[in-house]
Amino acid sequence: MANGVTEPEAAQPVVPLRHPGTWVATAIVLLIVALAAYSVATNPAFEWPVVAQYMFDAEILTGLQRTLELTVAAMAMGLLLGTVLALMRLSQNRLLSTVSWAYIWFFRSVPVLVQLIFWYNFGALYASISFGVPFGPTLFTVNTNTLITPLFAALAGLGLSQSAYTAEVIRAGIVSVPAGQTRAALALGMRHLMIYRRIILPQAMRVIIPPVGNEVISMVKNTSLVSVIALAELLYTTQLIYSRTYQTIPLLIVASLWYLIIVSVLSLGQHFLERKFRHR
């Protein structure tokens, strides 16, 4: 007997606890997945040869390019304006803070689809837009319908809405850094810009990157909304094709596969970026 444990007790093998229910559930799930995969692969209604035919079609790739361009441009606009709004929201100036709050409240409340349609029909409110000195002479005037093209309406609707969400993400990241670090840096004579660049932002990025990565993925999918204003991105391009060929299902599968590919690549990039900042 050693340490209060007899030899027979110490020699007993450890038998892992069995979970028969887990094995049964696993087998059922695998069976369902296999049946679904077999059905999708063998159902002629999916028209897989047509899917392969249009997967790298020139029109589809042009629409895909427009989707990626919209995503990059709208996210750049959202990040830039969102950063300004976040700093305004954290400002000690009551006016700046209130204006930022009102902007974020409005653009987070109105659905993106409504904003896109609104911007596309902005000419119904103002037939022309004038630029000049406030309460002074007008320098030049432009027709609203000429200025606000489908591309302009798409960028305005997507970018302005995105900036409201990004502002809250950035604000949350900045607030997550203990205020004592800012006070200590000020006591050492560091300027506010240097404090943000050297102390606050490197730590805030750990909080900012995951939700911003999710917003980028959401933006890829939200670009499909601009099809309602006849901008030829990926979804609208597929709609144009199947309106001619009546091959609706295979063309929608093509669009879905491209969205899956884009989101998968972005998710992988987000994973490595998060890991990089996690270990900094």
C-alpha positions in Angstrom: 0.0 0.0 0.0 1.4 3.4 -1.1 -0.1 6.8 -0.6 -3.3 5.1 0.6 -3.9 3.2 -2.7 -3.7 -0.6 -2.7 -1.8 -2.5 -5.4 -5.0 -4.1 -6.9 -6.6 -0.7 -7.2 -3.5 0.9 -8.7 -3.2 -1.9 -11.3 -6.8 -1.6 -12.6 -6.8 -0.4 -16.2 -8.6 2.9 -17.1 -11.5 2.2 -19.5 -12.7 5.2 -21.5 -16.4 6.0 -21.2 -18.4 4.8 -24.2 -20.8 7.0 -25.9 -22.9 4.8 -28.2 -25.4 7.7 -28.9 -22.6 9.8 -30.4 -21.6 7.0 -32.8 -25.2 6.5 -33.9 -25.7 10.2 -34.4 -22.4 10.4 -36.4 -23.5 7.5 -38.6 -26.9 9.1 -39.3 -25.4 12.4 -40.2 -22.8 10.8 -42.5 -25.6 8.8 -44.2 -27.7 12.0 -44.7 -24.7 13.8 -46.2 -23.9 10.9 -48.5 -27.5 10.7 -49.7 -27.7 14.5 -50.3 -24.3 14.5 -52.2 -25.5 11.6 -54.3 -28.8 13.3 -55.1 -27.1 16.5 -56.1 -24.5 14.8 -58.2 -27.0 12.6 -60.1 -30.0 14.9 -60.5 -30.1 16.0 -64.1 -32.1 19.1 -63.2 -28.9 20.7 -61.8 -27.4 20.6 -65.3 -23.8 20.3 -64.2 -22.4 20.5 -67.8 -24.0 23.9 -68.1 -22.5 25.0 -64.8 -19.0 23.9 -66.1 -19.7 25.7 -69.4 -20.4 29.1 -67.7 -18.1 28.9 -64.7 -15.3 30.8 -66.6 -17.5 32.5 -69.1 -16.3 36.0 -70.1 -19.5 37.7 -69.0 -19.4 35.9 -65.6 -15.8 36.8 -65.0 -16.6 40.5 -65.9 -19.4 40.5 -63.3 -17.1 38.8 -60.8 -14.5 41.6 -61.3 -17.2 44.2 -60.7 -18.2 42.4 -57.5 -14.6 42.5 -56.2 -14.2 46.1 -57.2 -17.3 47.1 -55.4 -16.2 45.2 -52.3 -12.8 46.8 -52.2 -14.1 50.4 -52.9 -17.0 50.2 -50.5 -14.9 48.7 -47.7 -12.2 51.3 -48.2 -14.8 54.0 -48.0 -16.3 52.4 -44.9 -13.0 52.0 -43.2 -11.9 55.6 -43.9 -15.1 57.3 -43.0 -15.8 54.8 -40.2 -12.4 55.7 -38.5 -13.3 59.4 -38.7 -16.8 58.7 -37.2 -15.3 56.6 -34.4 -12.9 59.4 -33.4 -15.7 61.9 -33.5 -17.8 59.7 -31.3 -15.0 59.5 -28.8 -14.3 63.2 -28.9 -14.9 65.4 -25.9 -16.6 67.9 -28.2 -20.4 67.3 -27.7 -21.3 68.5 -31.2 -18.9 66.1 -32.9 -20.0 63.2 -30.8 -23.7 63.9 -31.4 -23.3 64.3 -35.1 -21.4 61.0 -35.3 -24.0 59.2 -33.1 -26.8 60.5 -35.4 -25.1 59.4 -38.5 -24.4 55.9 -37.1 -28.0 55.6 -35.9 -29.5 56.6 -39.2 -27.4 54.5 -41.5 -27.6 51.4 -39.3 -31.4 51.8 -39.1 -32.2 52.0 -42.8 -31.8 48.8 -44.8 -29.0 48.8 -47.4 -31.5 47.9 -50.2 -33.6 50.9 -49.3 -30.5 53.2 -49.4 -29.5 51.8 -52.8 -32.9 52.5 -54.3 -33.0 55.9 -52.7 -29.6 57.0 -54.1 -30.5 55.6 -57.5 -33.6 57.9 -57.5 -31.9 60.9 -55.9 -32.7 62.9 -59.0 -36.3 62.9 -58.0 -35.4 65.2 -55.1 -32.8 67.4 -56.8 -32.8 67.8 -60.6 -29.3 69.4 -60.4 -26.5 69.8 -57.9 -24.6 73.1 -57.7 -21.1 73.6 -56.4 -19.8 77.0 -55.2 -19.2 79.3 -52.3 -21.8 78.9 -49.5 -24.3 81.7 -49.8 -22.2 83.1 -52.6 -21.7 82.6 -56.4 -22.2 79.2 -58.0 -19.1 77.8 -59.7 -20.8 75.1 -61.8 -24.0 73.0 -61.9 -24.3 69.3 -62.8 -27.4 67.3 -63.8 -28.1 64.8 -61.0 -29.0 62.0 -63.3 -25.7 62.5 -65.0 -23.7 62.5 -61.8 -25.5 59.7 -60.0 -24.9 56.7 -62.2 -25.7 53.1 -61.0 -22.1 52.8 -59.9 -22.2 56.0 -57.9 -25.5 54.9 -56.2 -24.0 51.5 -55.4 -20.9 53.0 -53.8 -22.9 55.5 -51.9 -25.4 53.0 -50.6 -22.8 50.3 -49.7 -20.0 52.6 -48.5 -22.1 55.0 -46.3 -23.9 52.1 -44.7 -20.7 50.2 -44.1 -19.0 53.2 -42.5 -21.6 53.3 -39.7 -21.0 49.7 -38.8 -17.2 50.0 -39.1 -17.3 53.1 -36.8 -18.8 51.1 -34.0 -16.2 48.3 -34.5 -13.3 50.7 -34.4 -14.8 52.6 -31.4 -15.1 49.3 -29.5 -11.5 48.4 -30.3 -10.2 51.8 -29.1 -12.3 51.6 -25.9 -11.0 48.1 -25.2 -7.5 49.6 -24.5 -7.2 50.6 -20.8 -7.4 54.4 -20.5 -4.5 54.3 -18.0 -2.1 53.6 -20.9 -3.1 56.8 -22.6 -2.7 58.9 -19.4 0.7 57.4 -18.9 1.8 58.2 -22.4 0.5 61.8 -22.0 2.5 62.1 -18.8 5.6 61.0 -20.7 5.0 63.8 -23.2 3.8 61.8 -26.2 1.4 63.4 -28.6 -2.1 62.1 -29.3 -1.2 61.0 -32.8 1.8 59.0 -31.6 -0.2 57.5 -28.8 -2.8 56.2 -31.3 -0.1 54.9 -33.6 2.2 53.3 -31.1 0.0 52.3 -28.2 -3.7 52.2 -28.9 -4.1 50.9 -32.4 -1.7 47.9 -32.1 -3.7 46.7 -29.2 -7.1 47.6 -30.6 -6.4 45.7 -33.8 -6.9 42.4 -31.9 -10.5 43.5 -31.2 -11.1 45.2 -34.6 -9.8 42.6 -37.1 -12.3 39.8 -36.4 -15.5 41.9 -36.9 -14.0 43.9 -39.8 -13.2 40.6 -41.5 -16.8 39.5 -41.0 -17.9 42.8 -42.5 -15.7 42.3 -45.6 -17.4 38.9 -46.1 -20.8 40.4 -45.6 -19.9 43.2 -48.1 -19.1 40.5 -50.8 -22.6 39.2 -50.4 -24.3 42.6 -50.1 -22.9 43.6 -53.5 -25.6 41.3 -54.9 -28.2 43.9 -53.8 -27.0 46.3 -56.4 -28.7 44.1 -59.0 -31.9 46.0 -58.3 -30.4 49.1 -59.8 -29.1 47.3 -62.9 -25.4 47.3 -62.1 -23.8 44.4 -63.8 -22.1 42.6 -60.9 -21.9 38.9 -60.5 -25.6 38.2 -59.7 -27.0 40.7 -62.3 -24.8 39.2 -65.0 -26.1 35.7 -64.3 -29.6 37.1 -64.4 -28.9 38.6 -67.8 -27.6 35.3 -69.1 -30.4 33.1 -67.8 -33.0 35.6 -69.1 -31.8 34.7 -72.6 -31.1 31.0 -72.1 -33.7 30.1 -69.5 -31.1 28.1 -67.7 -31.9 29.6 -64.3 -30.7 26.9 -61.9 -27.3 26.2 -63.3 -26.5 30.0 -63.6 -27.5 30.5 -60.0 -25.3 27.6 -59.1 -22.4 29.3 -60.9 -22.9 32.6 -59.0 -23.2 30.6 -55.7 -20.0 28.8 -56.4 -18.1 32.0 -57.0 -19.4 33.5 -53.8 -18.3 30.4 -51.9 -14.8 30.7 -53.4 -14.4 34.4 -52.6 -15.7 34.0 -49.0 -13.5 30.9 -48.5 -10.4 32.8 -49.6 -11.3 35.8 -47.4 -12.0 33.6 -44.4 -8.5 32.0 -44.8 -6.9 35.4 -45.0 -8.8 36.6 -41.9 -7.6 33.6 -40.0 -3.9 34.3 -40.7 -4.3 38.0 -40.0 -6.0 37.3 -36.7 -3.3 34.9 -35.7 -0.6 37.4 -36.6 -2.1 40.2 -34.4 -2.9 37.7 -31.6 0.8 36.9 -31.1 2.0 40.5 -31.3 
